[in-house]
Amino acid sequence: NIATQIRADQNLSLSGFIVDPKGKPVKHALIFVLRKIGFEEWKFICKRRSNSSGYYQISLPMGTYRILIFADYNETPGYDYAVRMLDIELSRDTRLNITMIYGASIKVIGKALAALSPEPARHVTYRVKLKDERLNKNVLTIFGAELEGAIPTGIQGNLIVVPANTEVTVIAEAHFVMERTIEEISFNLTSKP
């Protein structure tokens, strides 16, 4: 269908306001856009910032996208907001207002070691599971090596950002060289000793 083909090639507008839980604008939030290219495969497309009023506007072709929103102010320690994550199907101009979630930072100090490996882990990915299941699909839950390799976020490899005042479990997936293979070993960083 020629009409559908023309529409599929046309850029659409994704716009709205980014606000905090009290409805105040989140100025200069960093927005990363990834496009779905396969089953659970995403490709980084672009990054943008909201303006001083929290407004953002991005032109994109029709498709399925994952939007990640970061907001942090240098005058406070740690991240001010958890990293929001939204999946959207863009088939027309869309207005999407986004409410951020207050955040807390976890800094992992040290190296992952295994008795059978002569050296520390080469890559460590941190997976976060939130006790409040509703939040698991609304905030980023992967940090460390896997995040660094996929998106140029600027978040340090040993930093994990979670919703504030929420119980979390953090699992470290470490990759070790053992003899001639690479082995993955998981560690629960939040379990009680």
C-alpha positions in Angstrom: 0.0 0.0 0.0 1.6 3.3 -1.2 -0.1 5.4 1.5 1.2 3.1 4.3 4.7 3.2 2.8 4.8 7.0 2.7 3.5 7.2 6.3 6.1 4.6 7.5 8.9 6.8 6.0 7.6 9.9 7.6 9.0 11.2 10.9 6.6 11.5 13.8 6.8 13.7 16.9 7.2 12.3 20.4 6.9 15.2 22.9 5.8 16.0 26.4 7.0 17.2 29.8 9.2 15.5 32.3 8.2 16.3 35.9 9.1 15.1 39.4 6.6 13.3 41.7 5.4 16.7 42.9 4.7 17.9 39.3 7.6 20.3 39.1 9.5 20.4 35.8 12.7 18.3 35.6 15.0 20.5 33.6 17.8 19.2 31.3 16.8 15.6 31.8 18.9 13.3 29.5 16.7 11.2 27.2 18.2 8.1 25.4 16.2 6.6 22.5 16.6 3.0 21.5 14.8 1.3 18.6 13.6 -2.3 18.7 15.4 -4.3 16.0 14.6 -7.8 17.0 13.2 -9.9 19.9 14.6 -8.1 23.0 17.2 -6.4 20.8 17.5 -2.6 20.9 19.7 -0.2 19.0 20.8 3.1 20.4 19.4 5.9 18.1 19.9 9.3 19.7 20.0 11.3 22.9 18.2 14.6 23.7 17.7 16.8 26.7 14.5 18.4 28.1 14.6 22.2 28.3 14.5 24.3 31.4 10.7 23.8 31.5 11.0 20.0 31.4 9.7 19.9 27.8 11.2 17.6 25.2 10.5 16.9 21.5 12.0 14.1 19.4 11.3 13.3 15.7 11.4 9.6 14.9 10.1 7.3 12.2 7.3 4.9 13.0 8.4 2.0 15.2 8.9 0.5 18.6 11.1 2.4 21.0 12.6 2.2 24.5 13.0 5.6 26.1 15.4 6.0 29.0 15.4 9.2 31.1 18.2 10.2 33.4 18.1 13.3 35.6 20.8 14.3 38.1 21.9 17.6 39.6 25.5 18.1 40.5 24.7 19.9 43.7 23.4 16.7 45.4 25.3 13.5 46.0 24.3 10.4 44.0 21.5 10.4 41.4 18.4 12.4 42.2 16.1 10.2 40.2 15.9 6.5 39.2 16.4 5.9 35.5 12.9 5.8 34.0 12.4 3.3 31.2 9.3 3.3 28.9 8.6 1.2 25.8 6.3 2.8 23.3 4.9 1.9 19.9 5.1 5.1 17.8 2.5 5.1 15.0 1.4 8.8 15.1 2.4 12.0 16.7 2.4 11.3 20.4 2.3 13.4 23.6 3.9 11.5 26.5 4.3 13.3 29.9 6.7 11.4 32.1 6.9 11.5 35.9 10.3 10.7 37.4 10.8 8.6 40.5 13.1 9.8 43.3 16.3 7.8 43.2 19.1 6.5 45.4 22.6 5.4 44.4 24.5 2.2 45.3 28.2 2.3 44.7 29.9 -1.1 44.5 33.4 -1.1 45.8 36.0 -3.8 45.2 36.5 -6.5 42.6 34.7 -9.7 41.9 37.0 -12.7 42.7 36.6 -16.4 42.3 38.8 -19.1 43.7 39.2 -20.9 40.4 40.2 -17.8 38.4 43.7 -16.4 38.5 42.4 -12.8 38.0 39.4 -10.7 38.9 36.3 -10.7 36.8 36.7 -8.9 33.4 33.1 -7.7 33.2 30.5 -7.4 35.8 26.8 -6.7 35.1 24.5 -5.7 38.0 20.8 -6.8 37.8 18.3 -5.1 40.1 15.1 -6.7 41.3 12.7 -4.4 43.0 10.3 -5.7 45.7 7.6 -3.5 44.2 6.9 -5.5 41.0 5.2 -2.5 39.3 8.5 -0.6 39.3 10.5 -3.3 37.5 9.1 -2.4 34.1 9.3 1.4 34.7 12.9 1.8 35.8 16.2 0.6 34.4 17.3 -2.5 36.2 20.6 -3.4 34.4 23.9 -1.6 35.2 27.6 -2.2 34.9 29.3 -3.8 31.8 26.0 -4.6 29.9 24.7 -1.0 30.2 28.1 0.5 29.4 28.4 -1.6 26.2 24.9 -0.7 24.9 24.3 3.0 25.7 26.8 5.9 26.3 25.0 7.0 29.6 28.0 8.2 31.5 27.0 6.2 34.6 30.1 4.7 36.2 30.4 0.9 35.8 30.2 0.4 39.6 27.2 2.6 40.2 23.6 1.3 40.5 20.6 3.7 40.6 17.4 2.5 42.2 14.1 4.1 43.3 14.5 5.7 46.7 12.9 4.0 49.8 12.4 0.7 47.9 13.7 -2.7 48.9 16.0 -4.1 46.2 18.0 -7.2 45.5 21.2 -6.7 43.5 22.8 -9.6 41.7 26.3 -9.3 40.2 27.0 -11.4 37.2 30.7 -11.6 36.9 32.6 -13.1 33.9 35.9 -14.9 34.7 38.6 -16.5 32.6 39.0 -20.1 33.8 41.5 -22.1 31.9 40.4 -21.5 28.3 36.8 -20.6 28.9 34.9 -17.6 30.2 32.6 -18.5 33.1 29.7 -16.5 34.5 29.3 -16.6 38.3 26.4 -14.7 40.0 26.7 -13.2 43.5 23.8 -11.8 45.5 25.1 -8.5 46.9 22.1 -7.8 49.1 21.5 -11.1 50.9 22.0 -11.3 54.6 25.3 -13.2 55.7 
